[in-house]
Amino acid sequence: MIFETHAHYDDEQFQSDRDLLIQDLLKDKISNIINVSSSVESISSCLALSEKYDKVYAALGVHPSDIADLNEENFAWIREQCQNPKAAAVGEIGLDYYWDKEEDVRKKQREWFFRQMKLAEEVNLPVIIHSRDAAEDTMQIMREVHAENIPGVIHCYSYSLEMAIEFVKMGYYIGVGGVVTFKNARKLKETVAGIPLDRILLETDAPYLAPEPNRGKRNHSGNLIFVAEKVAELKGITPQEVEDVTGENARRLFAKVK
Ligand code: NI
């Protein structure tokens, strides 16, 4: 059984078969799912999904590309929702300079990333961090908020091995998904080989980033077996060992998961 640490089953791409798919996955393939919100709107649907399925938990937060929706009022509402027994993390939060090039927008991203990190600390939940083309500023904000005291994962890790070692030193986990199976993913393969297995989490980011041999199709947690196989190959161990250790890692980080 694999612990899925990052999926978006509230996405409209799952509209037609969401319940059948989740039931099938939880039968014998997937032990737990962290379903991650990205916009203010998606927080309600993530919580609803987590309340419907024992083994599905929610991460509550606003993605850097969706922060235009945030204001004091709904931020206070998010803080209240974090008390829900099925709210297992604050996320996904962070910085995305790939999509947003304007300095005033990036400044807003940094402000809301900072505030959502502090929120996680306040409500005693781990964080799920999204960081794209923004390694230095991500690290700087993490140092400012003393992220070594706020456990979390760098999801869909896309930077160098050297940078990963810095995050691991702060106590962070590295989220590894379908990209590791791609032919051109040299940096991520180096990272997986170079960091300890007890710092790796498996994730899909479904419906996005399906691994080989299903690249380009709609992704789902059943594809994590291909990610586990690739990680096992890079580490010279069995896929079973990868499933077991990454599952333990996830349960250590997401302490509200029963
Ligand atoms: Ni995501």
Residues whose N, C-alpha, C, O or C-beta is under 5 A from the ligand:
A	BS01	NI	D205
